[in-house]
Amino acid sequence: MSKLVEVKDLKVHFGVRQSLMKELFTKEKKKVKAVDGINFSIDRGEIVSLVGESGSGKTTTGKAILQLIEEQEGDILFDGKDDFKKNKKQLKAFRQQAQMIFQDPYQSLNPKYMIYDIVAEPLVVNGLVKPEKERKAKVVEALEWAGLRPAEEYLYRYPHELSGGQKQRVAIASALILNPKFIVADEPVSMLDVSVRADILKLMVKLRDEMDLSYLFITHDLSLAWLISDRIAIMYLGKIVEIGDAESVVKSPSHPYSQALINVMPSLRSKRSERKILKGELPDASDMPKGCRFHPRCPIAEEKCKHEIPPLKEVADGQYAACHFAEKKEETDDKAAVGSHS
């Protein structure tokens, strides 16, 4: 498969407001390194999940790819090109091909608009399909793609008249109406009842297969990522610490942070195994630990971890981990395997 999205050394650093005295007399300004030099790609028709705790930089990464954040460095290639950064016209064309599904359908849908107006809005904003009859036909088609059938029953209703799952389907229809190639789905089912989540996830996979869509699926829930993804990237404090085939990352993790996330997945733990919970809180993103950022919470950290930043290195075919003790699978020693449930 050919690459649709390529992220190269992406950085998003935000300035932190300090007291007037510090602003005047401190030369080095304090920054939050929300995303700090990450690299990955997404193939056509592929679902890549970005997994990590709140504050790890997942949502910032998705927004940066869609050019919704100005404070960024690095290269984003879409279909092998980055010309969408050059002017507003090309950026507008790019955004017709790359859409976002937000986390909370209760907030992302304007309560004053009817469903027809919400779904049709991308067509209006981009000046597409101006005849009313054709526009309505496109809205009906998008709603039916999203599983709201018959679509005519939903056109002139308001968001408050729909269930949570129906609202998220409207949000999906609004993202689909421009026939995009790529969608950033930011925690798209976290606000929904468990009974509804499976239907939305099945819908997303079905749309991927039928429309050749590619997704960046952002979630804190590794079990959901395992269910829906082709590949998984584990993110911690602005860095990708492990990436690879979904099955390999979940069943044979190499990074201690990945192992900790998998350790709290009940379906993968034997009844006899003891659940190992990470100690400590996520460090302040404006005051990063030196060396490996995970070392203050890592059960196998040594002195070198406090001073040396581990690079992403290949531990298996297509699987990479940023840990000093991550080794090739056939050479993995007992120490690197602590917490593994392969």
Secondary structure, DSSP 4 states (H G I P E B T S, - for coil): --EEEEEEEEEEEEE----HHHHHH-SS--EEEEEEEEEEEEETT-EEEEE--TTSSHHHHHHHHTT--SS-EEEEEETTB-GGGS-HHHHHHHHHHEEEE-S-HHHHS-TTS-HHHHHHHHHHHTT---SHHHHHHHHHHHHHHTT-SSGGGTTT--GGGS-HHHHHHHHHHHHHTT--SEEEEESTTTTS-HHHHHHHHHHHHHHHHHHT-EEEEEES-HHHHHHH-SEEEEEETTEEEEEEEHHHHHHS--SHHHHHHHHT-GGGS-TTSPP-PPPSPPPPTTSPPSSSTTGGG-TT--GGGGT-PPPPEEEETTEEE--TT---GGG--TTTTTT---
